[in-house]
C-alpha cells in the first residue's frame, strides 16, 4: 500500500531565468533562453513585476510563448498563485499546452464546454499545482468558468477585441425578423425619418444595405424605458432562433437596465447594441486578478490595447534591442490591380488570381466580411478547389494541409491559424480589414475615421500576411486584392508605420507590381516559389533596405495614446451613471486630441487677442474667442464705448500654454463684470496677490470692485 506524502521543497527560483535552469531535467525545449528573451524577462522581473497591467511585445518567432510561460510558472511557484494563460482560439491553446509540455511547465488544458473538462485538471489549477491553458471566452462570459485567478497571461492580445467585447454586444440579426423590426420601430424617434423606411423595406437596393447608422444617443436616452421593454420582450419572448437565442440571453444579463448608456448601431442586416469601450472593470473574472500580462507581436502606439481591455494604463516592455528591424521568414507582396494590363482591364483579374492559386497549391484567403468572401469564392477560386472555413479546422489543420487543391477561407479572422513550412505558400488578403462589428464599420465607412482604426488595421495586415511565415526559414507570397486595401498600402506613411521588415517587403512588392504586367508578375512569383539562388540575390536588396528603415510613429498615434486614459474614464463614468464625471473626462479627451491633424471643429482656440491698441477700427461685434470656462458674456456695443483693460493671470495663461495677454471686460452699472464667476474669482485672488493696483490709462490694471 502506497500513500502520497507531502514533501517540503524549499528550493524556489530567484527569477524566471533561474526557473528555466531548474526545469532542465524535464525540459525538452531549447537548451537555453535566448538573449532577447532574457532581456524581456529581466525587465519584467526587475521593473514591472508589481505592475497590475503589463504588455510585452515580441515579434513572431521570437519565442513569446516561452517568455509568457516562464512568467506564469514563476508566479505559480513562488507566490502559489492560480495562473491562467489565455489564447484566442482552441487551436492556439492546444499548441501552447504542447509547448509548455516541452518546456517542463505543468499545465492543465481547459477548453471546450465546461462539463467536458477533466475534473483532475481543473483541480490542479484550483490548487495552484498547474497553469491553466484556456481561451478568452472562459473569462469574458456572463458565467466565467475561470474566475478566481491571481494572474492572467493574455496571448495575442492585439486580436482580442472581438472576444472581450462579446459579453456586452447584443446583435439582433434580420434573420430574427420579428425582433429586428420591433427594436427598429422602438428606435424610430432616434433615427433620421429618411433612414427608417429604407431599413424596414425588404426591397431596399443592395447598394445601400451595407450602410451603418448610429441612433441618436439623446433619442435613445429619452426613450430608454420603451427600448428596455422592447429588447427584453425580444430576448425573453423567444424571438431569437437557436444559438442566437442563448447568446442574446447571456448578453442581456449585462445590458439590462443600461440601454441608455449604450450605442445603437443600425444596418439593414442587423442591429448592434453595445458600449463603445467594454466595461471590463465591472467584470470580476478579469478585474479581480492582481496582475494581467498582455503578450503581443504588434502592440502599436495609439492606445488600442487600453481601449480593447478597458484599462486606463497598461505599462509596456518594448521589443528587445536587435529585434526592432528583424522579422520572421520572407514575404513577397504582389499587387495584381497595379499591373499595367490588369489595371487597364479589370475583367482579367479573376483569371489571373485563379491561375496563381492553381500554381501555388494550397492557399489561405482572409476577407473582412461574408460579402467579400462569397464574391471571392464565386469569381476567383478555381472550380476544382475545395473550400474550408474556420469551423472545419478549429481542432485539426490537417483537413486543410492534407489536400493539395484546397483553399482555407476565413472571414474577419487574421490570427489563430499557423501554417509553417510547406503547409501553405500563398496568402491572399482580399479587402481592407476594417469591417468587424457594426461599431467598427460605422467608424470606418460612415465617419471615415481611418486614423482611429489605423492601429487595428495595421495589426491585422501584419498578422494576416504572416500566417504562413512562422519560422525564419518560412516564405510565402502575399497577394493584395481590393481597391481600398491596395490604396491603403500604397501610402508611404502607412508603409513607414509598419515594422521595418514589412516596410521593405511592401515597398519592394509595390515597386515590382506597378511597373510591369501580369506576365512579369507571374514570372517573379515562380522565382520566389523556387527560392533558389536567383531569389537570394533579390532577397539581399530587401535586407539592405530593411536595415535602413526605422519604424515611424503613425499620424495621430501620440494624441490617441495620450487621450485613451480619459476615454476609459469617460465610459466608466457613463456606465456608472456619473454624467458629471464623464463630461470632465470628455473635456480631457478633447484637450489631448489636439494636434497637427486634429480637425478644426475639435480644436479649442485658447489664444486671446491683444487689446493694448484700442483702435476705433475694431469691429463693433468683436468677441475674444475664449475657452468655455473663461468665456465672457459681452453684449454688442459701439467701438468707442468705455472699456476696462484686464490682464489674463499668468497662472491661467501658463495652464493654457500661452503668454499673458489682455481681453476686454464690460463694467456693469453696479461696478462688476459680466463674466464666468469662477474666472472672476480666480482673477481677484491672483490680482490681490501679485498685481499692482492702477487706474485706467495708467498702464496698471484698472479693476474697480476688487
C-alpha positions as CSV (number, residue, x, y, z in Angstrom):
1,X,0.0,0.0,0.0
2,X,1.4,3.4,-1.0
3,X,0.3,6.7,0.4
4,X,1.1,10.1,-1.0
5,X,3.2,12.1,1.4
6,X,3.7,15.8,1.4
7,X,7.3,16.8,0.7
8,X,8.9,20.2,1.6
9,X,10.8,21.7,-1.3
10,X,12.5,24.9,-0.2
11,X,14.3,25.5,-3.5
12,X,12.3,28.3,-5.2
13,X,13.6,30.1,-8.2
14,X,15.1,33.5,-7.8
15,X,13.8,34.8,-11.1
16,X,12.3,33.3,-14.3
17,X,15.8,32.6,-15.8
18,X,16.7,30.6,-12.7
19,X,13.4,28.7,-13.1
20,X,14.4,27.6,-16.6
21,X,17.6,26.2,-15.4
22,X,15.7,24.3,-12.7
23,X,13.4,22.8,-15.4
24,X,16.4,21.5,-17.3
25,X,15.8,17.9,-16.1
26,X,12.4,17.6,-17.7
27,X,12.8,20.3,-20.4
28,X,12.7,19.1,-24.0
29,X,12.7,22.7,-25.4
30,X,15.6,25.0,-26.2
31,X,18.9,24.3,-24.4
32,X,18.9,27.9,-23.0
33,X,16.8,31.0,-23.0
34,X,17.7,33.3,-25.9
35,X,19.4,36.6,-25.2
36,X,16.5,38.8,-26.2
37,X,14.1,36.6,-24.1
38,X,16.5,37.1,-21.1
39,X,16.3,40.8,-21.6
40,X,12.5,40.8,-21.5
41,X,12.3,38.5,-18.5
42,X,14.8,40.7,-16.6
43,X,12.9,43.8,-17.5
44,X,9.7,42.3,-16.2
45,X,11.2,40.8,-13.0
46,X,13.2,43.9,-12.0
47,X,10.9,46.7,-13.1
48,X,7.4,45.6,-13.8
49,X,6.6,42.5,-11.7
50,X,4.5,44.5,-9.3
51,X,2.5,46.4,-12.0
52,X,-1.1,45.5,-12.4
53,X,-1.1,45.6,-16.3
54,X,2.0,45.0,-18.4
55,X,2.2,44.5,-22.1
56,X,5.1,42.6,-23.7
57,X,5.9,42.9,-27.4
58,X,7.8,40.1,-29.1
59,X,7.7,39.6,-32.9
60,X,6.6,36.3,-34.3
61,X,9.3,33.7,-34.0
62,X,10.9,35.5,-31.0
63,X,9.6,33.0,-28.5
64,X,6.9,34.9,-26.7
65,X,5.2,31.6,-25.6
66,X,8.3,30.6,-23.6
67,X,8.5,34.1,-22.0
68,X,4.8,34.1,-21.0
69,X,5.1,30.6,-19.8
70,X,8.1,31.2,-17.6
71,X,6.5,34.3,-16.0
72,X,3.3,32.3,-15.4
73,X,5.2,29.4,-13.8
74,X,7.4,31.7,-11.8
75,X,4.4,33.3,-10.1
76,X,2.7,30.0,-9.6
77,X,5.8,28.5,-7.8
78,X,7.0,31.5,-5.8
79,X,3.6,33.0,-4.8
80,X,1.4,29.9,-5.1
81,X,-0.9,31.9,-7.3
82,X,-3.6,30.5,-9.6
83,X,-2.4,31.4,-13.1
84,X,-4.4,31.2,-16.4
85,X,-2.8,31.5,-19.8
86,X,-5.4,32.6,-22.3
87,X,-5.4,32.2,-26.1
88,X,-7.9,33.5,-28.7
89,X,-8.7,30.0,-30.1
90,X,-8.8,26.4,-29.0
91,X,-6.2,25.5,-31.6
92,X,-3.7,28.0,-30.2
93,X,-4.5,26.8,-26.7
94,X,-3.6,23.3,-27.7
95,X,-0.4,24.5,-29.3
96,X,0.5,26.4,-26.2
97,X,-0.2,23.4,-23.9
98,X,2.0,21.2,-26.1
99,X,4.8,23.9,-25.9
100,X,4.5,24.0,-22.1
101,X,4.9,20.2,-22.0
102,X,8.2,20.6,-23.9
103,X,9.4,23.3,-21.6
104,X,8.5,21.2,-18.5
105,X,5.9,23.7,-17.3
106,X,3.0,21.8,-15.5
107,X,-0.3,22.8,-17.3
108,X,-3.9,21.9,-17.4
109,X,-5.7,22.3,-20.8
110,X,-9.2,23.7,-20.1
111,X,-11.0,24.3,-23.3
112,X,-14.4,23.3,-24.9
113,X,-17.5,23.3,-22.8
114,X,-17.0,23.3,-19.0
115,X,-18.9,20.0,-18.4
116,X,-16.3,18.2,-20.6
117,X,-13.3,19.4,-18.5
118,X,-11.2,16.8,-16.8
119,X,-12.0,17.2,-13.1
120,X,-8.4,16.3,-12.1
121,X,-7.0,19.0,-14.5
122,X,-9.4,21.6,-13.1
123,X,-8.4,20.6,-9.5
124,X,-4.7,21.1,-10.4
125,X,-5.5,24.7,-11.5
126,X,-7.6,25.4,-8.5
127,X,-4.9,24.2,-6.1
128,X,-2.2,26.2,-8.0
129,X,-0.4,23.0,-9.0
130,X,-0.6,23.7,-12.7
131,X,-1.0,26.7,-15.1
132,X,-4.4,26.6,-16.7
133,X,-4.3,27.0,-20.5
134,X,-7.6,28.2,-21.8
135,X,-9.4,30.6,-24.2
136,X,-10.7,34.1,-23.8
137,X,-14.3,33.0,-23.8
138,X,-13.9,31.2,-20.5
139,X,-13.1,34.6,-18.9
140,X,-15.2,37.0,-20.9
141,X,-18.5,35.3,-20.3
142,X,-21.7,36.0,-18.4
143,X,-20.8,32.9,-16.3
144,X,-17.0,32.7,-16.4
145,X,-15.5,29.3,-15.8
146,X,-12.2,30.7,-14.7
147,X,-13.0,33.4,-12.2
148,X,-10.5,33.2,-9.3
149,X,-7.1,33.5,-11.0
150,X,-4.5,35.8,-9.5
151,X,-2.6,36.2,-12.7
152,X,-3.9,36.3,-16.3
153,X,-1.5,36.0,-19.2
154,X,-3.3,37.1,-22.3
155,X,-1.7,35.8,-25.5
156,X,-2.2,37.5,-28.9
157,X,-3.8,40.5,-27.1
158,X,-3.9,42.5,-30.3
159,X,-6.6,40.1,-31.6
160,X,-8.8,40.1,-28.5
161,X,-11.2,42.9,-29.2
162,X,-14.0,40.7,-30.5
163,X,-13.7,38.2,-27.6
164,X,-13.5,40.9,-25.0
165,X,-16.5,42.9,-26.2
166,X,-18.7,39.9,-26.9
167,X,-20.4,39.7,-23.4
168,X,-21.6,43.3,-23.8
169,X,-22.5,43.2,-27.5
170,X,-26.1,42.3,-28.3
171,X,-26.6,41.5,-32.0
172,X,-30.1,41.4,-33.4
173,X,-30.0,39.8,-36.8
174,X,-32.6,40.4,-39.5
175,X,-32.9,36.7,-39.7
176,X,-34.8,37.1,-36.4
177,X,-37.2,39.4,-38.3
178,X,-39.7,39.9,-35.6
179,X,-37.1,41.0,-33.0
180,X,-35.3,43.2,-35.6
181,X,-38.4,45.1,-36.7
182,X,-39.7,45.5,-33.1
183,X,-36.4,47.1,-32.0
184,X,-36.2,49.1,-35.2
185,X,-39.7,50.6,-34.6
186,X,-38.7,51.4,-31.0
187,X,-35.7,53.3,-32.3
188,X,-37.8,55.5,-34.7
189,X,-37.5,58.7,-32.5
190,X,-33.7,58.3,-32.6
191,X,-33.3,57.7,-36.3
192,X,-33.5,60.0,-39.3
193,X,-37.0,59.9,-40.8
194,X,-35.5,59.2,-44.2
195,X,-33.5,56.2,-42.9
196,X,-36.2,54.2,-41.2
197,X,-38.3,53.3,-44.3
198,X,-35.2,52.3,-46.1
199,X,-34.3,49.9,-43.3
200,X,-37.8,48.5,-43.0
201,X,-38.3,47.9,-46.7
202,X,-37.3,44.4,-47.7
203,X,-36.8,45.6,-51.3
204,X,-34.1,48.1,-50.4
205,X,-31.4,48.5,-53.0
206,X,-28.5,46.2,-52.2
207,X,-26.0,49.1,-52.8
208,X,-27.4,50.9,-49.7
209,X,-27.7,47.8,-47.5
210,X,-24.2,47.9,-46.1
211,X,-24.5,51.5,-44.7
212,X,-24.3,51.7,-40.9
213,X,-26.2,54.4,-38.9
214,X,-25.8,55.4,-35.3
215,X,-29.1,56.0,-33.5
216,X,-29.1,59.4,-31.7
217,X,-27.8,58.8,-28.1
218,X,-30.1,61.6,-26.9
219,X,-33.1,59.9,-28.6
220,X,-32.1,56.6,-27.1
221,X,-31.8,58.1,-23.6
222,X,-35.2,59.8,-23.9
223,X,-36.9,56.6,-24.9
224,X,-34.8,54.2,-22.8
225,X,-37.8,52.7,-21.0
226,X,-39.6,51.8,-24.2
227,X,-36.5,50.3,-25.7
228,X,-35.9,48.3,-22.5
229,X,-39.3,46.8,-22.7
230,X,-38.9,46.0,-26.4
231,X,-35.5,44.4,-26.2
232,X,-36.5,42.5,-23.1
233,X,-39.6,41.1,-24.9
234,X,-37.5,40.1,-27.9
235,X,-34.8,38.3,-25.8
236,X,-37.2,36.6,-23.3
237,X,-40.1,36.2,-25.6
238,X,-38.5,33.6,-27.9
239,X,-38.0,35.9,-30.9
240,X,-34.4,34.7,-31.4
241,X,-33.7,31.3,-33.0
242,X,-31.3,28.6,-31.9
243,X,-27.8,29.6,-30.8
244,X,-28.6,33.3,-31.3
245,X,-31.2,33.0,-28.5
246,X,-28.7,31.6,-26.0
247,X,-26.2,34.3,-26.9
248,X,-28.8,37.1,-26.6
249,X,-29.9,35.9,-23.1
250,X,-26.3,35.9,-21.8
251,X,-25.6,39.4,-23.2
252,X,-28.9,40.8,-21.9
253,X,-27.8,40.0,-18.3
254,X,-25.0,42.6,-18.8
255,X,-27.0,45.2,-20.7
256,X,-30.3,45.1,-18.9
257,X,-31.1,48.4,-17.2
258,X,-28.2,50.2,-19.0
259,X,-29.5,50.7,-22.6
260,X,-29.4,54.5,-22.1
261,X,-25.6,54.1,-21.7
262,X,-25.2,52.0,-24.9
263,X,-24.7,52.9,-28.5
264,X,-27.2,51.5,-31.1
265,X,-25.7,50.8,-34.5
266,X,-28.3,50.1,-37.1
267,X,-27.8,48.5,-40.5
268,X,-30.1,46.7,-43.0
269,X,-28.9,43.2,-41.9
270,X,-28.6,43.7,-38.1
271,X,-28.7,46.0,-35.1
272,X,-25.8,46.0,-32.6
273,X,-26.2,47.4,-29.0
274,X,-23.0,47.9,-27.1
275,X,-20.9,50.4,-25.1
276,X,-18.1,51.9,-27.0
277,X,-15.5,50.6,-24.6
278,X,-16.4,47.3,-22.8
279,X,-16.9,47.8,-19.0
280,X,-14.4,45.2,-18.1
281,X,-13.7,47.0,-14.8
282,X,-17.0,45.5,-13.5
283,X,-16.2,42.0,-14.7
284,X,-14.7,40.3,-11.7
285,X,-13.1,37.4,-13.6
286,X,-10.9,40.0,-15.4
287,X,-10.6,42.9,-13.0
288,X,-10.1,41.0,-9.7
289,X,-6.7,39.3,-10.6
290,X,-3.8,41.3,-9.1
291,X,-1.9,41.2,-12.4
292,X,-2.5,40.9,-16.1
293,X,0.2,40.4,-18.7
294,X,-0.6,41.0,-22.4
295,X,1.5,39.2,-24.9
296,X,1.5,40.5,-28.5
297,X,3.6,40.7,-31.6
298,X,2.2,44.1,-32.5
299,X,1.3,46.4,-29.7
300,X,1.1,49.7,-31.6
301,X,1.3,53.3,-30.3
302,X,-2.3,54.6,-30.3
303,X,-3.8,53.2,-27.2
304,X,-5.7,50.4,-28.9
305,X,-4.8,47.9,-26.3
306,X,-6.2,50.0,-23.5
307,X,-9.4,50.5,-25.4
308,X,-9.8,46.8,-26.1
309,X,-9.4,45.8,-22.5
310,X,-10.9,48.9,-20.8
311,X,-7.8,49.7,-18.8
312,X,-6.6,53.2,-18.1
313,X,-2.9,52.4,-18.3
314,X,-1.0,49.4,-19.5
315,X,2.7,49.6,-18.9
316,X,4.9,48.3,-21.8
317,X,8.1,46.3,-22.2
318,X,9.3,47.2,-25.7
319,X,10.7,45.0,-28.4
320,X,14.2,43.8,-27.3
321,X,17.2,45.5,-28.9
322,X,18.2,43.9,-32.1
323,X,14.6,42.8,-33.0
324,X,13.3,46.3,-33.9
325,X,14.1,45.6,-37.6
326,X,14.3,41.8,-37.7
327,X,11.3,39.8,-38.9
328,X,10.4,36.2,-39.3
329,X,10.5,34.5,-42.7
330,X,10.1,36.2,-46.0
331,X,7.0,37.6,-47.7
332,X,6.7,38.6,-51.3
333,X,3.9,41.1,-51.7
334,X,2.1,41.3,-55.1
335,X,-0.5,43.9,-56.1
336,X,-2.3,42.5,-59.1
337,X,-4.5,45.5,-59.5
338,X,-1.4,47.7,-60.1
339,X,-0.1,45.5,-63.0
340,X,-0.4,47.5,-66.2
341,X,-2.6,45.2,-68.1
342,X,-4.9,44.2,-65.2
343,X,-5.3,47.9,-64.2
344,X,-6.5,48.7,-67.7
345,X,-8.8,45.7,-67.9
346,X,-10.2,44.5,-64.5
347,X,-12.2,41.7,-66.1
348,X,-8.9,39.8,-66.5
349,X,-8.2,39.9,-62.7
350,X,-10.2,36.8,-61.7
351,X,-8.4,34.6,-64.3
352,X,-5.0,35.8,-63.0
353,X,-5.9,35.2,-59.4
354,X,-7.3,31.7,-60.2
355,X,-4.2,30.7,-62.2
356,X,-1.9,31.9,-59.4
357,X,-3.8,29.8,-56.8
358,X,-3.6,26.7,-59.1
359,X,0.1,27.1,-59.4
360,X,0.7,27.7,-55.7
361,X,-1.4,24.8,-54.5
362,X,-3.0,25.4,-51.1
363,X,-4.0,29.0,-50.3
364,X,-5.4,30.8,-47.3
365,X,-7.8,33.6,-48.1
366,X,-8.5,36.3,-45.5
367,X,-11.6,38.5,-46.0
368,X,-13.2,41.2,-43.9
369,X,-16.8,40.2,-44.3
370,X,-19.0,37.4,-45.8
371,X,-19.9,39.5,-48.8
372,X,-16.2,39.7,-49.9
373,X,-15.8,36.0,-49.0
374,X,-18.7,34.9,-51.2
375,X,-17.6,37.1,-54.1
376,X,-14.1,35.7,-53.9
377,X,-15.3,32.1,-53.8
378,X,-17.6,32.6,-56.7
379,X,-15.4,34.6,-59.1
380,X,-11.7,33.9,-58.3
381,X,-11.3,30.4,-56.7
382,X,-10.6,27.6,-59.2
383,X,-13.7,25.4,-59.6
384,X,-11.7,22.2,-58.7
385,X,-10.7,23.6,-55.3
386,X,-12.4,22.5,-52.0
387,X,-13.3,25.3,-49.6
388,X,-12.8,25.1,-45.9
389,X,-14.0,27.5,-43.2
390,X,-12.7,28.3,-39.7
391,X,-15.0,25.7,-38.1
392,X,-13.6,23.0,-40.3
393,X,-10.0,23.4,-38.9
394,X,-10.8,24.6,-35.4
395,X,-9.4,21.4,-33.9
396,X,-7.3,20.0,-36.7
397,X,-5.5,21.8,-39.5
398,X,-4.7,18.5,-41.3
399,X,-8.1,18.7,-43.1
400,X,-6.5,21.6,-45.0
401,X,-2.8,20.7,-45.2
402,X,-3.6,17.1,-46.4
403,X,-5.2,18.4,-49.6
404,X,-3.3,19.9,-52.5
405,X,-6.1,21.7,-54.1
406,X,-7.7,23.5,-51.1
407,X,-8.5,27.0,-50.0
408,X,-8.9,27.9,-46.4
409,X,-11.3,31.0,-46.5
410,X,-11.6,32.9,-43.2
411,X,-13.8,35.9,-42.5
412,X,-12.6,38.7,-40.2
413,X,-10.0,36.4,-38.7
414,X,-6.4,37.3,-39.1
415,X,-4.9,35.4,-36.2
416,X,-5.0,31.9,-34.7
417,X,-4.0,29.9,-37.8
418,X,-0.4,28.9,-38.1
419,X,0.7,27.4,-41.4
420,X,4.6,27.0,-41.3
421,X,6.8,25.2,-43.8
422,X,5.1,23.7,-46.8
423,X,1.7,23.9,-45.3
424,X,0.9,27.0,-47.3
425,X,2.9,29.2,-49.7
426,X,0.2,31.7,-50.7
427,X,-1.7,34.1,-48.5
428,X,-4.4,36.3,-50.0
429,X,-5.7,39.4,-48.3
430,X,-8.9,40.4,-50.0
431,X,-10.3,43.7,-48.8
432,X,-9.3,46.3,-46.2
433,X,-9.6,44.7,-42.8
434,X,-11.8,47.3,-41.2
435,X,-15.2,45.6,-41.3
436,X,-15.5,43.9,-37.9
437,X,-18.7,44.5,-36.0
438,X,-21.1,47.4,-36.8
439,X,-19.2,49.8,-34.5
440,X,-16.0,49.3,-36.5
441,X,-17.9,49.6,-39.8
442,X,-19.5,52.8,-38.6
443,X,-16.2,54.4,-37.6
444,X,-14.6,53.4,-40.9
445,X,-17.3,53.7,-43.5
446,X,-19.8,56.2,-42.0
447,X,-17.4,58.5,-40.2
448,X,-14.3,57.9,-42.3
449,X,-12.3,57.7,-39.1
450,X,-9.5,55.6,-40.6
451,X,-6.9,57.1,-38.2
452,X,-8.8,55.9,-35.2
453,X,-8.7,52.4,-36.6
454,X,-5.2,52.5,-38.1
455,X,-3.5,50.6,-35.3
456,X,-6.1,47.8,-35.6
457,X,-5.9,47.7,-39.4
458,X,-2.1,47.6,-39.4
459,X,-2.1,44.8,-36.8
460,X,-4.5,42.7,-38.9
461,X,-2.4,43.2,-42.1
462,X,0.8,42.3,-40.2
463,X,-0.8,39.2,-38.6
464,X,-2.7,38.1,-41.7
465,X,0.3,38.4,-44.0
466,X,2.4,36.3,-41.5
467,X,0.1,33.3,-41.3
468,X,2.5,31.2,-43.4
469,X,5.8,32.7,-42.1
470,X,6.1,31.4,-38.6
471,X,9.8,30.5,-38.6
472,X,13.0,32.1,-40.1
473,X,13.1,29.6,-42.9
474,X,9.5,30.1,-44.0
475,X,8.5,32.0,-47.1
476,X,5.1,32.8,-48.7
477,X,3.7,35.1,-51.3
478,X,1.1,37.6,-50.1
479,X,-1.5,38.8,-52.7
480,X,-3.2,42.1,-52.1
481,X,-6.7,42.4,-53.5
482,X,-9.3,45.1,-53.3
483,X,-9.0,48.8,-54.3
484,X,-9.3,50.0,-50.7
485,X,-6.6,47.8,-49.4
486,X,-4.3,48.4,-52.4
487,X,-4.7,52.2,-52.0
488,X,-4.1,52.0,-48.2
489,X,-0.9,50.0,-48.5
490,X,0.3,52.4,-51.3
491,X,0.5,55.2,-48.8
492,X,4.2,56.0,-47.9
493,X,3.2,57.0,-44.4
494,X,1.4,53.7,-43.9
495,X,4.4,51.7,-45.1
496,X,6.7,53.7,-42.9
497,X,4.5,52.9,-39.8
498,X,4.9,49.2,-40.4
499,X,7.7,47.0,-39.0
500,X,10.9,47.8,-40.9
501,X,11.0,44.3,-42.4
502,X,7.4,44.5,-43.6
503,X,8.1,48.1,-44.8
504,X,10.9,46.9,-47.0
505,X,8.9,43.9,-48.3
506,X,5.8,46.1,-49.1
507,X,7.9,48.7,-50.9
508,X,9.7,46.0,-52.9
509,X,6.5,44.3,-53.9
510,X,4.7,47.6,-54.7
511,X,7.5,48.8,-57.0
512,X,7.7,45.4,-58.8
513,X,3.9,45.3,-59.3
514,X,3.1,48.8,-60.7
515,X,5.8,48.9,-63.3
516,X,5.1,45.6,-65.1
517,X,2.3,43.5,-66.5
518,X,0.8,40.3,-65.1
519,X,3.1,38.1,-67.1
520,X,6.2,39.5,-65.4
521,X,4.4,39.2,-62.0
522,X,3.8,35.5,-62.7
523,X,7.5,35.0,-63.6
524,X,8.5,36.8,-60.3
525,X,6.2,34.5,-58.3
526,X,7.8,31.4,-59.9
527,X,11.3,32.6,-58.9
528,X,10.1,33.3,-55.4
529,X,8.4,29.9,-55.0
530,X,11.6,28.2,-56.2
531,X,13.5,30.1,-53.6
532,X,16.9,29.3,-55.0
533,X,20.0,31.4,-55.9
534,X,18.0,33.7,-58.2
535,X,15.8,34.8,-55.4
536,X,18.7,35.0,-52.9
537,X,20.2,38.0,-54.8
538,X,16.9,39.8,-54.7
539,X,16.4,39.0,-51.0
540,X,19.7,40.8,-50.2
541,X,18.1,44.0,-51.6
542,X,15.2,43.7,-49.2
543,X,17.5,43.1,-46.2
544,X,19.6,46.2,-47.1
545,X,16.5,48.4,-47.3
546,X,15.2,46.9,-44.1
547,X,18.4,47.9,-42.2
548,X,18.0,51.5,-43.4
549,X,14.4,51.9,-42.1
550,X,13.2,52.8,-38.6
551,X,9.6,52.3,-37.8
552,X,7.8,55.7,-37.8
553,X,5.0,56.6,-35.4
554,X,1.8,56.7,-37.3
555,X,0.0,60.1,-37.6
556,X,-2.1,61.0,-34.6
557,X,-0.9,58.0,-32.6
558,X,0.7,60.2,-30.0
559,X,-2.6,62.1,-29.4
560,X,-4.7,58.9,-29.4
561,X,-2.3,57.4,-26.8
562,X,-2.5,60.5,-24.6
563,X,-6.3,60.6,-24.6
564,X,-7.0,56.9,-24.0
565,X,-6.9,57.1,-20.2
566,X,-9.6,59.7,-20.2
567,X,-11.7,57.8,-22.8
568,X,-11.8,54.8,-20.5
569,X,-12.6,57.1,-17.5
570,X,-15.4,58.7,-19.5
571,X,-17.0,55.3,-20.3
572,X,-16.5,54.1,-16.8
573,X,-18.5,57.2,-15.6
574,X,-21.2,56.8,-18.2
575,X,-21.6,53.1,-17.4
576,X,-21.9,54.0,-13.7
577,X,-24.4,56.9,-14.5
578,X,-21.9,59.5,-13.3
579,X,-22.5,62.0,-16.1
580,X,-20.7,65.0,-14.5
581,X,-17.5,62.9,-14.2
582,X,-18.0,61.7,-17.7
583,X,-18.2,65.3,-19.0
584,X,-15.0,66.2,-17.2
585,X,-13.2,63.2,-18.8
586,X,-14.6,64.1,-22.2
587,X,-13.1,67.6,-21.9
588,X,-9.7,66.0,-21.1
589,X,-10.0,63.7,-24.1
590,X,-10.7,66.7,-26.4
591,X,-7.7,68.6,-24.9
592,X,-5.3,65.7,-25.6
593,X,-6.6,65.0,-29.0
594,X,-5.4,68.4,-30.3
595,X,-2.6,68.0,-32.7
596,X,-1.5,68.9,-36.2
597,X,-4.1,66.5,-37.8
598,X,-6.9,67.4,-35.4
599,X,-10.0,68.6,-37.4
600,X,-10.6,72.3,-36.9
601,X,-14.0,71.7,-35.4
602,X,-12.3,69.9,-32.5
603,X,-9.7,72.5,-31.8
604,X,-10.1,74.7,-28.8
605,X,-8.8,78.1,-29.5
606,X,-7.1,79.3,-26.4
607,X,-5.3,82.3,-27.8
608,X,-6.7,85.6,-26.5
609,X,-6.5,88.7,-28.6
610,X,-4.2,91.5,-27.6
611,X,-6.2,94.6,-26.9
612,X,-3.4,97.1,-26.0
613,X,-4.2,99.2,-29.1
614,X,-7.9,100.0,-28.7
615,X,-8.4,101.2,-32.3
616,X,-11.8,102.5,-33.4
617,X,-11.4,100.3,-36.4
618,X,-12.1,97.2,-34.3
619,X,-15.4,95.6,-35.3
620,X,-18.2,96.5,-33.0
621,X,-19.2,92.9,-32.7
622,X,-15.7,91.7,-31.9
623,X,-15.5,88.9,-29.3
624,X,-12.4,87.2,-27.9
625,X,-12.5,83.5,-28.8
626,X,-12.2,82.0,-25.3
627,X,-12.4,78.6,-23.7
628,X,-15.7,77.6,-22.2
629,X,-14.8,78.1,-18.6
630,X,-13.2,81.6,-19.5
631,X,-16.0,82.9,-21.8
632,X,-17.2,86.4,-21.2
633,X,-20.8,87.4,-21.8
634,X,-20.1,90.6,-23.7
635,X,-23.1,92.2,-25.4
636,X,-22.8,94.1,-28.7
637,X,-21.8,97.7,-28.3
638,X,-20.1,100.5,-30.2
639,X,-16.3,100.6,-30.7
640,X,-15.9,103.8,-28.7
641,X,-17.8,102.5,-25.7
642,X,-16.0,102.8,-22.4
643,X,-13.9,99.6,-21.6
644,X,-11.5,98.5,-19.0
645,X,-8.4,96.5,-19.8
646,X,-7.9,93.4,-17.7
647,X,-4.9,91.1,-17.8
648,X,-5.1,87.3,-18.1
649,X,-3.5,85.9,-14.9
650,X,-0.1,84.2,-15.6
651,X,-1.3,81.1,-13.7
652,X,-4.2,80.7,-16.2
653,X,-2.0,81.6,-19.2
654,X,0.6,79.0,-18.2
655,X,-2.0,76.3,-18.0
656,X,-3.4,77.3,-21.4
657,X,0.0,77.3,-22.9
658,X,0.1,80.9,-23.9
659,X,1.7,84.2,-22.9
660,X,-0.2,86.5,-20.6
661,X,-2.5,88.7,-22.7
662,X,-5.3,91.1,-22.3
663,X,-9.0,90.9,-23.0
664,X,-11.9,93.3,-22.9
665,X,-14.4,93.2,-20.0
666,X,-17.5,95.3,-19.6
667,X,-18.3,97.2,-16.4
668,X,-21.9,96.9,-15.4
669,X,-23.9,99.5,-13.6
670,X,-23.1,98.0,-10.2
671,X,-19.3,98.1,-10.8
672,X,-19.0,94.3,-11.5
673,X,-18.1,92.3,-14.6
674,X,-20.4,90.1,-16.6
675,X,-18.3,87.0,-16.8
676,X,-17.9,83.5,-15.5
677,X,-18.0,83.7,-11.7
678,X,-15.2,81.1,-11.4
679,X,-13.0,83.1,-13.7
680,X,-13.8,86.3,-11.9
681,X,-12.8,84.7,-8.5
682,X,-9.5,83.5,-10.0
683,X,-8.8,87.0,-11.3
684,X,-9.5,88.6,-7.9
685,X,-7.4,86.2,-6.0
686,X,-4.5,86.4,-8.4
687,X,-4.5,90.2,-8.6
688,X,-4.6,90.6,-4.8
689,X,-1.5,88.5,-4.6
690,X,0.6,89.7,-7.5
691,X,-0.8,92.6,-9.5
692,X,-0.2,96.3,-8.7
693,X,-3.3,98.4,-8.4
694,X,-3.7,101.0,-11.0
695,X,-6.2,103.2,-12.8
696,X,-7.5,103.3,-16.3
697,X,-4.9,104.7,-18.7
698,X,-2.0,104.4,-16.2
699,X,-0.6,101.2,-17.5
700,X,-1.9,99.3,-14.4
701,X,-4.9,97.0,-14.0
702,X,-7.9,99.3,-13.5
703,X,-10.3,96.9,-11.9
704,X,-12.8,98.6,-9.6
705,X,-14.7,96.5,-7.2
706,X,-11.9,94.1,-6.2
